[in-house]
Amino acid sequence: MRITDIREARVSIASDIANAYISFATMDVSILAITTDARVAGRRVVGYGFNSNGRYAQSGLLRERFLPRLRDAEPSALLDDSGHNLDPFRVWSVLMANEKPGGHGERSVAVGIIDMAIWDIVAKVENVPLAQLLAERHGDGRPDARVAVYAAGGYYHPGKPIQGLQDEMRDYLELGYTCTKMKIGAVPLAEDLERVEAAIDIVGDAGRLAVDANGRFGLRTALAFADGLAPYGMRWYEEAGDPLDYALQQQLSEHYALPTATGENLFSHQDVRNLLRYGGMRPDRDILQMDPVLGYGLVEYLRMLEVLRAHGWSSRQCIPHGGHQFALNIAAGLKLGGNESYPRVFAPFGGFADSTPIEEGQVALPQVPGIGFEDKRELMKVFESHLGR
């Protein structure tokens, strides 16, 4: 088996939304298609990849560093022992050759994009959904039939009043979601608490609403918001401070009894280990949100899960960032606690298969080999228009 073609492109997902830290006015993503000479049911096997939202396209790193390593590798160096399929771990090692430890920033995103496409190929060659393949190789053999998902939104829009936030939350409930998330931290505490109360009025229970500060706060403000949020009983309080400020997270955990969440901006198993060592995270309530694309891909995410197990954590406390079909397969196959979803933003990369609607806050996976992108019509149109068939 050989890789015969690799194509990469940059696609805009720009919008006028913002969180407490960044605007998405110029946001874009990289998309990737890796073609092989393998055929299943008469069709050539092609794997697709892209990066999760919140990090920009990785064209430079892909074209100048990582894709050349993939192209130049001996075909046998990429294969599993059977010689009939790719080995994601061996591919990962090829990609990371001559890379020094540390420096996990943007290179982890570029590697994650390739890793997604490789896993798509591997599952397609085996002719099974990725969730099933993961359950058989790295789980208990039986993927979850349905995965709990929450609707991430509540961004700051120019001129968007509280009524607009309520309309958005109402829309999510009508789509079948039972839990939602909104942004905080871009306006003063009193104003954000008005927004929180307005959202609770729609979702009906603060335990069905999470809030996300996107790392905006220093310690004093993080604790002030914690005090303001505590009476409501939120589902979780996410990324109060900088993701690498483990001391802040530890002090927040000591101060705030309710669940916190963080991890989407940790890109290696070493960073996750440090969070668990020094961040005061509590395995009985807190949520870990590492993104299996932004953090070097699923190969590294499996290492993160090994770190969690060593520290006494259940995989059910993981609800990954990303909101796409790849993360959904991982959540089902490895029995995570749920998955993020972006119902109205970052289309068509976010969201799940066309054939699997949200029902009572959960979603099923289509019985499609690979990640299941072929059951996302609008996303396939983007792949085909930018990368060719």
PADREN-70136 format. One record per residue (C-alpha): x negated, y, z negated. Coordinates in steps of 0.2 Angstrom, whole numbers, padded with zeros to 4 digits, always signed. Layout:
BEGIN
XYZ ...
This chain:
BEGIN
+0000+0000+0000 -0006+0017+0005 -0001+0035+0003 +0000+0042+0021 +0006+0060+0019 +0007+0073+0005 +0016+0090+0007 +0018+0104-0005 +0028+0120-0005 +0033+0135-0016 +0052+0138-0019 +0060+0153-0027 +0072+0151-0042 +0072+0169-0046 +0087+0177-0055 +0091+0192-0065 +0092+0183-0082 +0079+0185-0096 +0075+0177-0113 +0067+0186-0128 +0050+0185-0119 +0051+0184-0100 +0061+0189-0086 +0065+0176-0072 +0065+0189-0058 +0050+0182-0049 +0051+0164-0055 +0047+0150-0043 +0042+0131-0043 +0031+0120-0033 +0039+0105-0024 +0030+0090-0018 +0033+0075-0006 +0022+0060-0006 +0025+0048+0008 +0018+0030+0008 +0018+0015+0020 +0029+0005+0009 +0047+0001+0015 +0062-0005+0004 +0078-0010+0013 +0070-0003+0029 +0067+0014+0023 +0050+0022+0020 +0046+0026+0002 +0044+0044-0002 +0042+0051-0020 +0047+0069-0024 +0041+0080-0038 +0043+0098-0044 +0039+0107-0060 +0052+0112-0074 +0057+0130-0075 +0048+0143-0085 +0031+0139-0078 +0027+0146-0060 +0023+0137-0045 +0006+0128-0045 +0001+0129-0027 -0017+0134-0030 -0021+0120-0042 -0012+0107-0032 -0020+0112-0015 -0037+0116-0021 -0040+0103-0035 -0028+0089-0038 -0021+0085-0021 -0038+0083-0014 -0043+0071-0027 -0027+0061-0023 -0031+0061-0004 -0049+0057-0006 -0047+0042-0018 -0050+0024-0012 -0032+0017-0010 -0037+0003-0021 -0041+0015-0036 -0022+0020-0036 -0014+0003-0036 -0008-0009-0049 -0015-0026-0051 -0003-0033-0038 -0009-0021-0025 +0009-0018-0019 +0013-0003-0030 +0005+0012-0037 -0001+0013-0055 +0004+0029-0063 -0010+0028-0076 -0023+0025-0063 -0017+0039-0052 -0018+0050-0068 -0036+0045-0071 -0040+0050-0053 -0032+0066-0055 -0041+0071-0071 -0058+0065-0066 -0071+0078-0071 -0059+0088-0081 -0065+0093-0098 -0055+0091-0114 -0043+0105-0119 -0038+0119-0108 -0021+0111-0106 -0012+0127-0099 -0007+0127-0081 -0017+0111-0075 -0005+0101-0085 +0009+0107-0075 +0001+0103-0058 -0003+0086-0064 +0015+0084-0070 +0022+0088-0053 +0011+0074-0045 +0016+0062-0059 +0034+0064-0056 +0032+0060-0038 +0022+0044-0042 +0035+0037-0054 +0048+0040-0041 +0038+0030-0029 +0035+0016-0042 +0053+0014-0046 +0058+0014-0028 +0046+0001-0023 +0053-0010-0038 +0070-0005-0031 +0077+0000-0048 +0082+0016-0056 +0067+0024-0066 +0077+0022-0082 +0077+0003-0080 +0059+0002-0075 +0054+0012-0091 +0065+0002-0102 +0057-0014-0096 +0039-0008-0096 +0039+0004-0111 +0055+0001-0121 +0067-0013-0127 +0072-0018-0110 +0089-0010-0110 +0091+0009-0105 +0105+0019-0113 +0120+0019-0102 +0124+0037-0106 +0114+0051-0113 +0119+0066-0123 +0116+0083-0115 +0119+0101-0120 +0121+0116-0109 +0107+0128-0111 +0111+0146-0106 +0116+0162-0116 +0102+0172-0107 +0102+0191-0108 +0109+0198-0092 +0108+0217-0088 +0125+0224-0093 +0132+0208-0099 +0144+0211-0113 +0148+0199-0127 +0164+0194-0117 +0152+0188-0103 +0143+0177-0116 +0160+0170-0122 +0166+0167-0104 +0149+0157-0101 +0151+0146-0116 +0170+0143-0112 +0164+0138-0094 +0152+0125-0102 +0165+0117-0112 +0176+0116-0097 +0162+0107-0087 +0162+0093-0101 +0149+0099-0112 +0152+0099-0131 +0135+0107-0137 +0127+0123-0130 +0112+0134-0133 +0109+0153-0132 +0095+0165-0132 +0091+0176-0147 +0077+0188-0151 +0078+0201-0137 +0089+0213-0147 +0090+0217-0166 +0095+0204-0178 +0112+0212-0182 +0116+0212-0163 +0111+0194-0160 +0121+0189-0175 +0136+0197-0167 +0132+0187-0151 +0130+0171-0161 +0147+0173-0170 +0155+0177-0153 +0148+0160-0146 +0154+0150-0161 +0171+0157-0159 +0171+0148-0142 +0162+0132-0146 +0172+0130-0162 +0158+0124-0174 +0141+0131-0177 +0134+0114-0177 +0138+0113-0159 +0127+0129-0155 +0108+0130-0155 +0098+0146-0154 +0081+0149-0145 +0069+0163-0148 +0057+0158-0135 +0042+0160-0147 +0045+0179-0149 +0044+0182-0168 +0030+0184-0180 +0032+0177-0197 +0042+0191-0206 +0055+0192-0191 +0056+0173-0190 +0061+0172-0208 +0073+0186-0207 +0082+0178-0193 +0082+0162-0202 +0090+0170-0217 +0103+0178-0205 +0107+0161-0196 +0107+0150-0212 +0125+0153-0217 +0132+0148-0200 +0124+0130-0200 +0117+0130-0182 +0113+0114-0173 +0095+0120-0173 +0084+0136-0173 +0071+0134-0158 +0054+0141-0156 +0054+0155-0168 +0036+0159-0166 +0021+0156-0155 +0021+0137-0151 +0003+0135-0157 +0006+0145-0173 +0008+0129-0184 +0006+0139-0200 +0021+0149-0195 +0031+0134-0191 +0026+0126-0208 +0032+0141-0217 +0048+0142-0208 +0052+0124-0212 +0048+0127-0230 +0060+0142-0230 +0074+0136-0218 +0083+0120-0223 +0092+0117-0207 +0085+0109-0191 +0071+0118-0181 +0065+0114-0164 +0049+0116-0154 +0037+0108-0143 +0042+0113-0125 +0026+0123-0124 +0014+0109-0130 +0006+0101-0116 -0004+0086-0123 -0003+0073-0136 -0017+0081-0145 -0006+0097-0147 +0008+0086-0153 -0003+0078-0166 -0008+0094-0173 +0010+0100-0174 +0015+0085-0184 -0001+0087-0195 +0000+0105-0198 +0017+0112-0193 +0028+0105-0207 +0040+0097-0195 +0053+0086-0204 +0057+0069-0195 +0074+0068-0203 +0081+0083-0195 +0069+0093-0183 +0069+0091-0164 +0054+0089-0153 +0056+0096-0135 +0040+0092-0126 +0043+0093-0107 +0038+0077-0098 +0033+0087-0082 +0025+0102-0089 +0014+0092-0101 +0004+0081-0088 +0018+0070-0084 +0026+0055-0090 +0009+0046-0093 +0005+0059-0106 +0023+0059-0113 +0021+0041-0117 +0005+0045-0127 +0015+0059-0136 +0028+0045-0141 +0014+0035-0148 +0008+0049-0158 +0026+0051-0165 +0027+0033-0170 +0011+0034-0179 +0018+0048-0189 +0034+0040-0193 +0045+0049-0181 +0059+0041-0171 +0060+0044-0152 +0078+0049-0155 +0072+0066-0162 +0065+0070-0145 +0076+0080-0134 +0065+0086-0119 +0065+0103-0111 +0067+0103-0092 +0086+0099-0089 +0083+0088-0073 +0085+0070-0067 +0067+0065-0071 +0069+0070-0089 +0086+0061-0090 +0079+0045-0084 +0065+0046-0097 +0078+0050-0111 +0089+0034-0106 +0074+0022-0103 +0064+0027-0119 +0079+0030-0130 +0077+0048-0134 +0090+0059-0143 +0097+0068-0128 +0092+0079-0114 +0093+0098-0109 +0104+0104-0095 +0106+0120-0085 +0123+0120-0078 +0123+0137-0070 +0104+0142-0068 +0089+0136-0059 +0099+0127-0046 +0097+0115-0037 +0083+0108-0048 +0092+0107-0064 +0107+0096-0067 +0110+0078-0063 +0117+0067-0050 +0132+0072-0040 +0141+0056-0044 +0139+0058-0063 +0149+0072-0070 +0147+0077-0088 +0160+0069-0099 +0162+0072-0118 +0145+0079-0119 +0137+0064-0111 +0131+0059-0093 +0127+0043-0085 +0113+0039-0073 +0117+0033-0055 +0112+0016-0050 +0100+0023-0037 +0082+0017-0035 +0069+0029-0042 +0073+0046-0051 +0089+0047-0041 +0086+0063-0032 +0095+0056-0017 +0111+0058-0026 +0108+0077-0028 +0113+0083-0011 +0108+0101-0013 +0091+0097-0020 +0088+0085-0005 +0092+0099+0007 +0078+0109-0002 +0066+0095+0000 +0070+0092+0018 +0070+0110+0023 +0053+0114+0015 +0044+0097+0016 +0052+0089+0031 +0060+0072+0031 
